Amino acid sequence: MLAPLYFLALTAIGEVQAARPLELGLGFRNAVGGLDDPAVLEGPRLVARLPAGPWAIEGSFFYRVHPSEYTWLAEWLSSISTYGGGDGPRQQAYRMDRWSGMLLADWSFGVRPEEARFTAAPHLYGGFEVKRERLMHGGWEGYEFAASQDDAATRAGPVAGVGLDLQAIQRLSMRLAWYARPSLDGDPDDAGASATLDWNPTLAVDLLVRL
């Protein structure tokens, strides 16, 4: 009765041993939603992947280098409210990740040939993340826009994404990945506002080395 399970375990171990045992990478990320997570180069990403055939388990950690920046969209929306004669709030709320850790399953649609000099492989990702998030408020003080840091909270949520892996040098590859990191967002200072679904689209570029 245990023979099938034993056979599957040996097969999985064999796939892990046949593949390169570990990939390490360094990269950066950029949120592309416009309002949340400002800056083009928000901070570095550390990546580790454990491949097993077409599958891999991947962990990554991101840390924001510049915690006090604000988005151009927050500045623009706040200026409309302040100087456009509208009835909206004079301050614009937005969110900023201080750090984020992801644990993902990665499917690469097949095994990359070790002897090939150039390969390109698509990827699908799915998993979850834990992040430390800070709520920001930005508003105009005279003719200057100022941002203030308010509440911070640790949140968890799902992650899904797609990517493309390019290899031109043996054991060295570059990857472009796009993630959706959905969460329910709302401004706690606005009691009448309902929570909205924010997909938090994020682009990441990583350089990976197979050990």
N, C-alpha and C positions, 0 to 999 in steps of 0.2 A: 504493500500500500504506500510505503514511503519511497519506493523506487522512483516514481515519476518526479517527485519533489527533489530527490537527490540528483537526478539527471538534470533538471532545470538549474539547480544551484551550481553544478559543475559547468554547465554551458555558460551561465552568466559569468562565473569566475574566469573561464577561458577567454571570453570576449574582453573582459577588462585587462587580462594579461596580454592579449594580442594587441590591444591598442596602446598608444602612448599613455602612461599612467597619469599624467597631469599636464595641464596647460595653465600658465600664469600670464596675466595681462595687466596693462596699465592704459588708461584712457581718460576721457572726459565726457560730460553729458551737457545737453542743452534742452531745457523745456521749450516747447514750441507752441504753447497755448496762448502766449501773449501777455496775460495778466499775472499769473503766478510764476514764481521762481525766475527772477530776472537774471540777466547777464548771459552772454554768449558762452563763455567758458566758466561755468558755475563752480567747478572744482574737480579734483582728480577722482578717478574710479580705480579700485583694485579688483581684479577678477581672477577667480580660480575655477577651472573646469576639470571634471573627472569623466573622461569618455568611456563608453562601453558600446562599441559598434556604432550604429546610427544615433544612439542616445547619449546624453551627457547630463550630469548634475552640475549646476553652476551656482556659485555664490559670488556676490559682489558687494562692495562697500563704497559709498560715496560720501564725501565731506565737502561742505561749502566753504570756500576760502574767503569770500567777501560777504559777510552777513548783513551789511547795512545798505545794500543797493536797492533801488526801487525800479519798477517797470515804467516804460514810457506810456503804456496804456493806463496805468493808475494815475499818472500825472495828467494825462489828457482828459480822462473821465472826471477827475477832481476839478480841473479847470472849467469844464462845461458846467458843473454844478455850482462853482463859486462865482464865475464871471458871466455865465450865460443866462442868468436870471431864472434858472430852473428851481423846482421845489425839492430836489434831491439833496442828500447829505453833502456837506462840504468836504468830507473826508472819504477816501476810497479804501475799502478793505481788500487785502490780498494776502496770500500765504507764501511762505518760504521754507523750504526744507533746509534744516541745519545739517542733518546726516540721514542716510538711508542705507539699509541693508536688504538685499534681495536673495532669495533662494528659488531657483528656477529649474525646471526640466527642459532640456534642449533636444529637439529632434532635427537632425540635419539631412533627412531624406536619403541617407546612404552613407557608406564608409568612404572617406577620402583616401585615394591610393597614395601610399607612401612614396612610390617611385616617381610620381608625376611632378614635373617642375612647376606647372601652373594649374591650379584648380579653383573653381568657384562653386560654392555650395549654399543654397538657401537654408534658413533655419526657422523653426517655430518655437516659441517660448511660452511657458505657462508656470505660474507659481504665486508667490506672495512676497510682500515686503513689509518691513517694520521701519518707520521713519520718525524722526523728531522734527516737528513742524511748528513754526512760529507764525502767529497772526500779526500782520502788519497793518498800519493805517498811514496813509499819505494824504497830505493836504497842503494848501497854499497858505503861507504866512507872509502877507504883503505880496511881493513879487518873487518870492522864493518858495520852492516846493520842498517840504521836509517830510521825512518818514520816521515813524516811531515804532518801536518793537513792543508788542503787548504780550498776550498770553502765549505760552508754549505748551505743546502736548505731544505725547508719543502715540502714534496711530499705526494700525496694521490694515492691510487690504490686499486684494488680488492684483496680479500683474499678468498681462498677455502681450505678446509681441511677435514681430517678424524680423529677420536679419539676413545679411549676405556676408559670407566669409570668402575673402580673396587671399590666395597663397601664391606668391611668386618665388619665394626662397624657402628651401626645405626647413621645416619646423617653425617658420615665422609666417604669421598671417595677420591680415587686417580685417576688422569686422565692423560693419555698419548695422546698427540695430535701432528699431523703433518700438517703443513700449507704450501701452495704454495702462495707466495706473488709476483706475476709477475710485472716486471717493465722494461722499456726501459732504458738501461744503455749505456753510452759511455764516453770516456775520453775527456773533453773539451779542453785539451791541444793538442790533436791530431786532426788537422783540417780535415785530410783525412779519419779518422775512422768513420764508420757508427754505428748507435745505434744497440745494440743487445738486444734480449729478455732474461732477467735473471729471473728465476723462484724463486730465493731466498728461497729455501726450509729451513724450520725452525722446529725444534723439541721443544716441551714444555712439562714440567711435572708440574702438579699443585696438591695441596692438598686442597680439598673443604669441607666446613662445611655448612650443611643445618640448617638454623635458625628456 
